[in-house]
């Protein structure tokens, strides 16, 4: 809070706000600009916070680096995670504990965000599970629909949580889970890391936080959670039970459909006395950037295996931080632009359009990228079209996820006529300042 206020990044919403739709609307008004602290939520004592991180700088600041070093730091921490120690202190989130019959999710200010959402959704919970065979934990964020006081539905795409849950389900056993709401941004970012199964994302977060992350044990489940968070919901992912969850307004700004989904039975709710409830409004910069930065890091690493001179990757907001990648390379061999495109596609099935440019182009400036396309790209030579591969099922233009993809190589040929591509320049412009002429 102190940081946000010092940076003038905090909008304190004093007016009474209704939890359904109105809270989402105000969050949207400040999307990309400010964190919203809702101090007066109708029918609830607990304040709500949204847009906790809202641009690249706020994320970089949260892990103590400059924006242009964020991906490097993330990759370094993924390469060398740091095991966490247990805290010896009683954590603040254990000052109010509900167990058994006392558990009541409906007391928390959990919003309905969009018009056709199936109900109230928890969207900013770090879902932690422990693989008891290795002691390593897995952390991920999932949309969680509140069904009643003690039950939630969960969407689990086939990644690491699904991998562990399906083993328990095959044995007819429930999987212990904990959901942490109101944890530090570094933990949210670490939860999105694209790693092999078995890498503990809390250890990545600990590396990002310079070994300051301590854990505490849960009350009713065998899971360790961060010492500092506002609310911890404990529960069991039950085997062989499915209930209808959804629809839900998702990151591409369309609704994900309703379907039969696994169910969590809540066994405890622990919270700070003065807890603040964090919600992530789907499709906002906060939502998109958390996934986008993780994908940029992963794609940079993959492309570097085949094009070592890759400089940076930008997965754009316009593509919901999922579908379009702009890649800059320092081309040293003819054909590397197309190899970078192939590597980008191999990195993520969600990627649909890739543009590769030379390293004199600012890939975070859409006009600059378009200029490269306009003046360095010829479709007959530089366009790669791939038909009928797997894309994102949430892209409504795909056929149940089957999608065409294109790669655009807008790098200059190495044997070009350098006179034709001489970029015009005004001598001395770099040193000139407007104020000196006013
Ligand atoms: N992944 C899902 O499978 N289901 C979801 O409902 C879901 N919702 C998300 C909501 C937000 C706000 C964010 C940032 C991500 C969401 N994700 C969801 C993505 C996963 O959290 C992410 O891919 C994570 O890295 C998966 O971790 P795992 O591979 O360790 O299972």
Boltz pocket constraint, residues with backbone or C-beta under 6 A from the ligand:
constraints:
  - pocket:
      binder: B
      contacts: [[A, 123], [A, 124], [A, 138], [A, 139], [A, 140], [A, 141], [A, 142], [A, 143], [A, 144], [A, 155], [A, 156], [A, 157], [A, 158], [A, 159], [A, 160], [A, 161], [A, 162], [A, 191], [A, 192], [A, 193], [A, 194], [A, 195], [A, 280], [A, 286], [A, 287], [A, 290], [A, 291]]
      max_distance: 6.0
